[in-house]
């Protein structure tokens, strides 16, 4: 297992520069207790991480967060990423992306900007992010094209905007984006605590997918539309992260190295920190990164499953969140003995949806985060399931 | 659906570079990467917007001392066009 010869190098380095964010999105995947630990790596430490990962083979570099623009050394990090030969991606809400900054980033070699919108309407965008940001985001979208960046527009989908998919696609066309990522909500972090309110109906999903397919046929490869499947509605799990510790390496704001952005929610794993170990040791030798590599850790039904090399048993964080054991099959899989629980959650949204009037959405905010800070993760799980 | 470009060149959205760790040319694009096999790499790096199909084929045949490459090159260009790699 820890035989480094058989472990491929990381290809993707995601730098979650900060958990500070001006938005308060109800589906944010950041840890619920993010406000508890406000440590952030210094500029020099980030540059060191980028150099190490590049040397190991990483070619994609994402700057994310929180909102990466709140770091005023972002430009310096972009410049260094470009010099090292990375393809550099800025993943942003757009808040703080002024014209001088976007111009400077272009000079420094930023390759691409992914801008998030919450909806095609001002009302829903501003409601879901608990901010007045729609007009600002629209101005940023224009700036991105004005400075000739390839642009991905990312919109997280759920019950409140799935019916707007046609208008969202029209908005994307008007903005001139190259990729539109329609990402159905994944239920981690803040998305998990708001799951009952966000879960769409199957009819909504099917209608939305039909609209997406109509546009795909019409647009050809002018605008690529990615429709990230809402896995609760599936019979087989996603190949999460393309396998644990296989291509993806995230480094959290405080320097914790993670095989996926949600991994901190897993119990009993001690994630190594880049301030006290080399990336080489972390990737190839640490217990955390080796824990779910290969298939020796798998239980039935995964262990003897013919599809285990295809989906790797699905998502560890989801297995833990929904079954209490990270080594179980992701219960999205119909072969999982817990699959009935997932079906029940989906059915609930169908027959008796929980409305925001009954149960208000919990916004991602420092105050709300502190509520979760002192609660052991296991109890958070019990609270939301 | 998408017609084969006469003098293909790499689309603006993609960056092609040699990756030592993978021992291959890769195409990099927003949040994604395609590892190219050797022949794909050799064809794509010649797609400079100057050469047409015939020029690409003769250049490749000369470089590799091969003949009859046209169907393979054309086949690859069709795939690359469909995927938006070349315009």
Boltz contact constraints between the chains, C-beta under 6 A:
constraints:
  - contact:
      token1: [A, 9]
      token2: [B, 21]
      max_distance: 6.0
  - contact:
      token1: [A, 57]
      token2: [B, 21]
      max_distance: 6.0
  - contact:
      token1: [A, 59]
      token2: [B, 19]
      max_distance: 6.0
  - contact:
      token1: [A, 59]
      token2: [B, 33]
      max_distance: 6.0
  - contact:
      token1: [A, 60]
      token2: [B, 33]
      max_distance: 6.0
  - contact:
      token1: [A, 87]
      token2: [B, 28]
      max_distance: 6.0
  - contact:
      token1: [A, 89]
      token2: [B, 31]
      max_distance: 6.0
  - contact:
      token1: [A, 112]
      token2: [B, 30]
      max_distance: 6.0
  - contact:
      token1: [A, 150]
      token2: [B, 13]
      max_distance: 6.0
  - contact:
      token1: [A, 150]
      token2: [B, 30]
      max_distance: 6.0
  - contact:
      token1: [A, 152]
      token2: [B, 30]
      max_distance: 6.0
  - contact:
      token1: [A, 178]
      token2: [B, 13]
      max_distance: 6.0
  - contact:
      token1: [A, 179]
      token2: [B, 30]
      max_distance: 6.0
  - contact:
      token1: [A, 220]
      token2: [B, 1]
      max_distance: 6.0
  - contact:
      token1: [A, 220]
      token2: [B, 2]
      max_distance: 6.0
  - contact:
      token1: [A, 221]
      token2: [B, 84]
      max_distance: 6.0
